Amino acid sequence: MEVAERIRVIAPHPLARLKFVDCRVPASQRLGAVGEGFKIAMRTLDVFRTSVAAAALGFARRALDEGLARATSRRMFGGVLADFQLTQAKLAQMATTLESAALLTYRAAWQRDQGRPVTREAAMAKMTATEGAQQVIDAAVQMWGGLGVVSEQPVERLYREIRALRIYEGATEVQQLIIARELLRGFALSQRA
């Protein structure tokens, strides 16, 4: 195997195209039964979706910290940005968005640790955490004002990095389809009982 080409993206997440030449895998090293590869890959995505959600939470927490620091230090109109009710409301929304995403992420991780299926929960966590982090980070950029779009400022880096997480392991629209499919499957099973 060789790395045929590194893929450049807007955030520092390593992606590459791999090239396999005359690659043979012994049957003793095979994961699962013949023909079950897709199912195994899909179960693996449940793990990765939860870890992407956790990464998004980290980004959102950092953005909230940066927003709080800026709101309490940015002087305007004889006070600081945090003195304004609009800023306070935005900070409250940021914190609530973050914490609700955290609960879904923790639930998906806990259920997996219990050996339970987590397809729906992982999709909910991934969707909510990445979309919520985008909102929290965007709000932090706004609080930073003109400095929020200056290259290499913490909130500017977070803004670039969260975009990729909203796509990894299935874009938001894919997560919506997974959640709906799992809800409909559960409903159909409950109607048969």
Sine and cosine of phi, psi and omega as CSV:
sin_phi,cos_phi,sin_psi,cos_psi,sin_omega,cos_omega
0.00,0.00,0.60,-0.80,0.08,-1.00
-0.64,-0.77,0.48,-0.87,0.11,-0.99
-0.98,0.20,0.94,-0.35,-0.07,-1.00
-0.98,0.22,-0.56,0.83,-0.06,-1.00
-0.26,-0.97,0.80,-0.59,0.11,-0.99
-0.98,0.19,0.67,-0.74,-0.01,-1.00
-0.99,-0.17,0.84,-0.54,0.00,-1.00
-1.00,0.07,0.78,-0.63,0.03,-1.00
-0.78,-0.62,0.16,-0.99,-0.09,-1.00
-0.95,0.31,-0.28,0.96,-0.01,-1.00
-0.87,-0.49,0.35,-0.94,-0.06,-1.00
-0.98,0.18,0.83,0.55,0.04,-1.00
-0.95,-0.32,0.85,-0.53,-0.08,-1.00
-0.95,0.31,0.85,-0.52,0.09,-1.00
-0.76,-0.66,0.56,-0.83,0.03,-1.00
-0.41,-0.91,0.36,-0.93,0.16,-0.99
-1.00,-0.08,0.74,-0.68,0.03,-1.00
-0.97,-0.25,0.54,-0.84,0.01,-1.00
-0.84,-0.54,0.85,-0.53,0.04,-1.00
-0.97,-0.26,0.85,-0.53,-0.01,-1.00
-0.88,-0.47,0.84,-0.54,0.00,-1.00
0.77,0.64,0.68,0.73,-0.05,-1.00
-1.00,0.04,0.83,-0.56,0.04,-1.00
-0.81,-0.58,0.71,-0.70,0.01,-1.00
-0.90,-0.43,0.85,-0.53,0.01,-1.00
-0.88,0.47,0.54,-0.84,0.00,-1.00
-0.82,0.57,-0.54,0.84,0.00,-1.00
-0.92,0.39,-0.30,0.95,-0.01,-1.00
-0.98,-0.20,-0.01,1.00,-0.03,-1.00
-0.94,0.34,0.62,-0.78,0.07,-1.00
-1.00,-0.07,0.88,-0.48,0.04,-1.00
0.97,0.24,-0.10,-0.99,-0.03,-1.00
-1.00,0.08,0.33,-0.94,0.05,-1.00
-0.85,0.52,0.73,-0.69,0.01,-1.00
1.00,0.08,0.00,1.00,-0.03,-1.00
-0.98,-0.22,0.13,0.99,-0.07,-1.00
-0.85,0.53,-0.68,0.74,-0.03,-1.00
-0.89,0.45,-0.68,0.74,0.02,-1.00
-0.89,0.46,-0.65,0.76,0.03,-1.00
-0.90,0.43,-0.68,0.73,0.02,-1.00
-0.88,0.48,-0.65,0.76,-0.01,-1.00
-0.92,0.39,-0.63,0.78,0.06,-1.00
-0.91,0.41,-0.57,0.82,0.04,-1.00
-0.90,0.43,-0.59,0.80,0.03,-1.00
-0.87,0.49,-0.53,0.85,0.05,-1.00
-0.86,0.51,-0.64,0.77,0.03,-1.00
-0.92,0.39,-0.75,0.66,-0.05,-1.00
-0.92,0.39,-0.57,0.82,0.03,-1.00
-0.89,0.45,-0.63,0.77,0.04,-1.00
-0.92,0.39,-0.63,0.78,0.00,-1.00
-0.95,0.32,-0.55,0.83,0.09,-1.00
-0.91,0.41,-0.65,0.76,0.06,-1.00
-0.86,0.51,-0.69,0.73,0.01,-1.00
-0.90,0.44,-0.65,0.76,0.05,-1.00
-0.89,0.46,-0.68,0.74,0.03,-1.00
-0.88,0.48,-0.62,0.79,0.06,-1.00
-0.88,0.48,-0.67,0.75,0.05,-1.00
-0.87,0.49,-0.69,0.73,0.04,-1.00
-0.88,0.48,-0.70,0.71,-0.03,-1.00
-0.91,0.42,-0.65,0.76,0.03,-1.00
-0.88,0.47,-0.68,0.73,0.03,-1.00
-0.90,0.44,-0.66,0.75,0.01,-1.00
-0.90,0.44,-0.65,0.76,0.04,-1.00
-0.89,0.46,-0.70,0.71,0.05,-1.00
-0.85,0.52,-0.69,0.72,0.01,-1.00
-0.91,0.41,-0.63,0.78,0.04,-1.00
-0.90,0.43,-0.69,0.73,0.04,-1.00
-0.88,0.47,-0.71,0.71,0.00,-1.00
-0.88,0.48,-0.69,0.72,-0.02,-1.00
-0.94,0.35,-0.68,0.73,-0.03,-1.00
-0.89,0.45,-0.54,0.84,-0.02,-1.00
-1.00,0.02,-0.14,0.99,-0.01,-1.00
-0.88,-0.47,-0.33,0.95,-0.05,-1.00
-0.98,0.22,0.93,-0.37,-0.04,-1.00
-0.98,0.19,0.72,-0.69,0.12,-0.99
-0.33,-0.95,0.64,-0.77,0.08,-1.00
0.78,0.63,0.69,0.72,0.07,-1.00
0.98,0.19,0.15,0.99,0.03,-1.00
-0.51,-0.86,-0.49,-0.87,0.07,-1.00
-0.86,-0.52,0.31,-0.95,-0.04,-1.00
-0.81,0.59,-0.60,0.80,-0.04,-1.00
-0.92,0.38,-0.24,0.97,0.03,-1.00
-0.95,0.32,-0.34,0.94,-0.09,-1.00
-1.00,0.07,0.68,-0.73,-0.02,-1.00
-0.88,0.47,-0.56,0.83,0.04,-1.00
-0.88,0.48,-0.64,0.77,0.03,-1.00
-0.92,0.39,-0.68,0.73,0.02,-1.00
-0.88,0.48,-0.67,0.74,0.04,-1.00
-0.89,0.46,-0.65,0.76,0.00,-1.00
-0.91,0.42,-0.67,0.74,0.04,-1.00
-0.88,0.47,-0.65,0.76,0.03,-1.00
-0.89,0.45,-0.67,0.74,0.02,-1.00
-0.90,0.43,-0.67,0.74,0.01,-1.00
-0.86,0.51,-0.74,0.67,-0.03,-1.00
-0.90,0.43,-0.66,0.76,-0.01,-1.00
-0.93,0.38,-0.67,0.74,0.06,-1.00
-0.86,0.51,-0.71,0.70,-0.01,-1.00
-0.89,0.46,-0.75,0.66,-0.06,-1.00
-0.92,0.38,-0.59,0.81,0.04,-1.00
-0.92,0.39,-0.62,0.79,0.07,-1.00
-0.91,0.41,-0.61,0.79,0.01,-1.00
-0.88,0.48,-0.67,0.74,-0.01,-1.00
-0.89,0.45,-0.67,0.74,0.05,-1.00
-0.91,0.42,-0.62,0.79,0.01,-1.00
-0.92,0.39,-0.71,0.70,0.02,-1.00
-0.89,0.46,-0.62,0.78,0.01,-1.00
-0.90,0.44,-0.70,0.71,0.01,-1.00
-0.88,0.47,-0.69,0.72,0.01,-1.00
-0.91,0.42,-0.67,0.74,-0.01,-1.00
-0.90,0.44,-0.72,0.70,0.01,-1.00
-0.87,0.48,-0.64,0.77,0.04,-1.00
-0.89,0.45,-0.69,0.73,0.03,-1.00
-0.87,0.49,-0.47,0.88,0.02,-1.00
-0.99,0.12,-0.04,1.00,0.00,-1.00
0.98,0.19,0.30,0.95,-0.02,-1.00
-1.00,-0.06,0.42,-0.91,0.08,-1.00
-0.88,0.47,0.60,-0.80,-0.06,-1.00
-0.71,-0.70,0.30,0.95,-0.06,-1.00
-0.82,0.57,-0.79,0.61,-0.01,-1.00
-0.91,0.41,-0.72,0.70,-0.06,-1.00
-0.91,0.40,-0.63,0.77,0.02,-1.00
-0.92,0.40,-0.64,0.77,0.03,-1.00
-0.91,0.42,-0.67,0.74,0.04,-1.00
-0.89,0.45,-0.70,0.72,-0.01,-1.00
-0.89,0.45,-0.72,0.69,-0.03,-1.00
-0.89,0.45,-0.73,0.68,-0.02,-1.00
-0.90,0.45,-0.77,0.64,-0.07,-1.00
-0.92,0.38,-0.66,0.75,-0.04,-1.00
-0.94,0.35,-0.67,0.74,-0.04,-1.00
-0.96,0.27,-0.67,0.74,0.04,-1.00
-0.93,0.38,-0.65,0.76,0.04,-1.00
-0.90,0.43,-0.66,0.75,0.03,-1.00
-0.89,0.46,-0.62,0.78,0.06,-1.00
-0.85,0.52,-0.69,0.72,0.00,-1.00
-0.91,0.41,-0.70,0.72,-0.02,-1.00
-0.90,0.43,-0.70,0.71,0.00,-1.00
-0.91,0.41,-0.67,0.74,0.03,-1.00
-0.87,0.50,-0.66,0.75,0.03,-1.00
-0.90,0.43,-0.63,0.78,0.03,-1.00
-0.91,0.42,-0.66,0.76,0.06,-1.00
-0.86,0.52,-0.69,0.72,0.02,-1.00
-0.86,0.50,-0.67,0.74,0.00,-1.00
-0.91,0.41,-0.52,0.85,0.03,-1.00
-0.97,0.24,-0.25,0.97,0.02,-1.00
0.89,0.45,-0.64,-0.77,-0.04,-1.00
-0.84,0.53,-0.55,0.84,0.03,-1.00
-0.93,0.36,-0.34,0.94,-0.02,-1.00
-0.92,0.38,-0.31,0.95,0.01,-1.00
-0.94,-0.35,0.18,0.98,0.05,-1.00
-0.98,0.18,0.77,-0.64,-0.02,-1.00
-0.79,0.61,0.68,-0.73,0.08,-1.00
0.97,0.26,0.07,1.00,0.19,-0.98
-0.94,0.34,0.53,-0.85,-0.05,-1.00
-0.80,0.60,-0.69,0.72,-0.04,-1.00
-0.95,0.32,-0.53,0.85,0.05,-1.00
-0.92,0.40,-0.67,0.74,0.03,-1.00
-0.90,0.44,-0.69,0.72,0.02,-1.00
-0.87,0.49,-0.62,0.78,-0.01,-1.00
-0.88,0.48,-0.66,0.75,0.03,-1.00
-0.95,0.32,-0.66,0.75,-0.11,-0.99
-0.94,0.34,-0.58,0.81,-0.05,-1.00
-0.93,0.36,-0.46,0.89,-0.04,-1.00
-0.85,0.52,-0.68,0.73,0.00,-1.00
-0.91,0.41,-0.62,0.78,-0.02,-1.00
-0.91,0.42,-0.44,0.90,0.03,-1.00
-0.94,0.34,-0.21,0.98,-0.02,-1.00
-0.94,-0.33,-0.61,0.79,-0.04,-1.00
-0.81,0.59,0.59,-0.81,0.04,-1.00
0.86,0.51,0.44,0.90,0.04,-1.00
0.96,-0.28,0.83,-0.56,0.01,-1.00
-0.90,0.43,0.20,-0.98,-0.03,-1.00
-0.79,0.61,-0.66,0.75,-0.01,-1.00
-0.90,0.44,-0.57,0.82,0.07,-1.00
-0.91,0.41,-0.66,0.75,0.02,-1.00
-0.89,0.46,-0.63,0.77,0.04,-1.00
-0.88,0.48,-0.68,0.74,0.03,-1.00
-0.90,0.44,-0.66,0.75,0.02,-1.00
-0.90,0.44,-0.72,0.69,-0.01,-1.00
-0.88,0.48,-0.73,0.68,0.00,-1.00
-0.89,0.46,-0.68,0.73,0.01,-1.00
-0.86,0.50,-0.70,0.72,-0.01,-1.00
-0.93,0.38,-0.61,0.79,0.06,-1.00
-0.89,0.45,-0.72,0.69,0.00,-1.00
-0.90,0.43,-0.63,0.78,0.04,-1.00
-0.89,0.45,-0.72,0.69,0.02,-1.00
-0.89,0.46,-0.64,0.76,0.02,-1.00
-0.91,0.42,-0.70,0.71,0.01,-1.00
-0.88,0.48,-0.65,0.76,0.03,-1.00
-0.91,0.42,-0.63,0.77,0.00,-1.00
-0.93,0.37,-0.48,0.88,0.01,-1.00
-0.96,0.27,-0.45,0.89,0.02,-1.00
-0.98,0.22,-0.41,0.91,-0.08,-1.00
-0.97,0.25,0.00,0.00,0.00,0.00
